[in-house]
């Protein structure tokens, strides 16, 4: 018995497919292949997350930075510290710093060089004309601090005037009793923060506070007013320093900068214990390595006076760094730091620097103050306010 099989259905022809020319069908596949190839090329050409440049890379390329937005700030209330400030600006100039430079000085001084012994006027003119410093006179005290411990501490409140530079995005105050090994322009490019300071490692372990020898700040008229008010003698405590006031304002909020790079003290090379400078108990003290990593050296070295004040021979004989067997690296570095400072200071004070330029420069009137600092704010304030 034969098995019944239904008749096959007639196959329908795909007229639509047959109507597309073979060349066009091949082109569609070709376009698809090209698209896949281009996508692969794009993905393989993109850097991985670990290879990608940070979004702020253009600001790390120094050539693309508008350095007129940033300024180093110095102030001087005595001839000794005016010379220090000029030494700071000379170092920044020699090391290739790009940021602007500002110096505030007492309005009792001027830029008329009346005779070869007029050191204040000579140094102001030198800062302005040799190192492109914007010099601004203001109502600040004139002191006669020669670097000894009993100097007029109230003059340090003048550094609060750095907050008056509202035309700058950032201002960097440096104490002037320093040696600059490398310029620190990179600090201007840190992430935004109202204030950045270093830990005062010399106060450890008794106190955990910020030091005021380096302050990176965002200028603000409001902050300038608040700091000026806090420095009033009828508001602050009698023993308050500018560091005490800054710690009350920013102790819990400031960005903390590494003191090993920006806060090395000359006295560290005389110390026998380095745990608080190093920050740990396992790393060994290596004076050459420490100096090579530092950008600044701050002359804090009690019982020694500041380097522009010659120490007594008996003090030097008793307190200078000693060799450890055949290793005299601490002594050599410490001695070289002081010798270098004094040699550079002698060059700044040399009579050949500026002599008979007396009639070339007149006092700078208020209307011609350099742009950048709030002129009215500077004129209306007295630091410290009585």
Rosetta blueprint (number, residue, H / E / L):
1 X L
2 X L
3 X L
4 X L
5 X L
6 X L
7 X L
8 X L
9 X L
10 X L
11 X L
12 X L
13 X L
14 X L
15 X H
16 X H
17 X H
18 X H
19 X H
20 X L
21 X L
22 X H
23 X H
24 X H
25 X H
26 X H
27 X H
28 X H
29 X H
30 X H
31 X H
32 X H
33 X H
34 X H
35 X H
36 X H
37 X H
38 X H
39 X H
40 X H
41 X H
42 X H
43 X H
44 X H
45 X H
46 X L
47 X L
48 X L
49 X L
50 X L
51 X L
52 X L
53 X L
54 X L
55 X L
56 X L
57 X H
58 X H
59 X H
60 X H
61 X L
62 X H
63 X H
64 X H
65 X L
66 X L
67 X H
68 X H
69 X H
70 X E
71 X E
72 X E
73 X E
74 X E
75 X E
76 X E
77 X L
78 X L
79 X H
80 X H
81 X H
82 X H
83 X H
84 X H
85 X H
86 X H
87 X H
88 X H
89 X H
90 X H
91 X H
92 X H
93 X H
94 X H
95 X L
96 X L
97 X L
98 X L
99 X L
100 X E
101 X E
102 X E
103 X E
104 X E
105 X E
106 X E
107 X L
108 X L
109 X L
110 X L
111 X L
112 X L
113 X L
114 X L
115 X L
116 X L
117 X L
118 X L
119 X H
120 X H
121 X H
122 X H
123 X H
124 X H
125 X H
126 X H
127 X H
128 X H
129 X H
130 X H
131 X L
132 X L
133 X L
134 X E
135 X E
136 X E
137 X E
138 X E
139 X L
140 X E
141 X L
142 X L
143 X L
144 X L
145 X L
146 X L
147 X L
148 X L
149 X L
150 X L
151 X L
152 X L
153 X H
154 X H
155 X H
156 X H
157 X H
158 X H
159 X H
160 X H
161 X H
162 X H
163 X H
164 X H
165 X L
166 X L
167 X L
168 X L
169 X L
170 X E
171 X E
172 X E
173 X E
174 X E
175 X L
176 X L
177 X L
178 X E
179 X E
180 X E
181 X L
182 X L
183 X L
184 X L
185 X H
186 X H
187 X H
188 X H
189 X H
190 X L
191 X L
192 X L
193 X L
194 X L
195 X E
196 X E
197 X E
198 X E
199 X E
200 X L
201 X H
202 X H
203 X H
204 X L
205 X L
206 X L
207 X L
208 X L
209 X L
210 X E
211 X E
212 X E
213 X E
214 X E
215 X E
216 X E
217 X E
218 X L
219 X L
220 X L
221 X H
222 X H
223 X H
224 X H
225 X H
226 X H
227 X H
228 X H
229 X H
230 X H
231 X L
232 X L
233 X L
234 X L
235 X L
236 X L
237 X L
238 X L
239 X L
240 X L
241 X L
242 X H
243 X H
244 X H
245 X H
246 X H
247 X H
248 X H
249 X H
250 X H
251 X L
252 X L
253 X L
254 X L
255 X E
256 X E
257 X E
258 X L
259 X H
260 X H
261 X H
262 X H
263 X L
264 X E
265 X E
266 X H
267 X H
268 X H
269 X H
270 X L
271 X L
272 X L
273 X L
274 X L
275 X H
276 X H
277 X H
278 X H
279 X L
280 X L
281 X L
282 X L
283 X L
284 X L
285 X L
286 X L
287 X H
288 X H
289 X H
290 X H
291 X H
292 X H
293 X H
294 X L
295 X L
296 X E
297 X E
298 X E
299 X L
300 X L
301 X L
302 X L
303 X L
304 X L
305 X L
306 X L
307 X L
308 X L
309 X L
310 X L
311 X L
312 X L
313 X H
314 X H
315 X H
316 X H
317 X H
318 X H
319 X H
320 X L
321 X L
322 X L
323 X L
324 X E
325 X L
326 X L
327 X E
328 X L
329 X H
330 X H
331 X H
332 X H
333 X H
334 X H
335 X H
336 X H
337 X H
338 X H
339 X H
340 X H
341 X H
342 X H
343 X H
344 X H
345 X H
346 X H
347 X H
348 X H
349 X H
350 X L
351 X L
352 X L
353 X L
354 X L
355 X L
356 X L
357 X L
358 X L
359 X L
360 X L
361 X L
362 X L
363 X L
364 X L
365 X L
366 X H
367 X H
368 X H
369 X L
370 X L
371 X L
372 X L
373 X L
374 X L
375 X H
376 X H
377 X H
378 X H
379 X H
380 X H
381 X L
382 X L
383 X E
384 X L
385 X L
386 X L
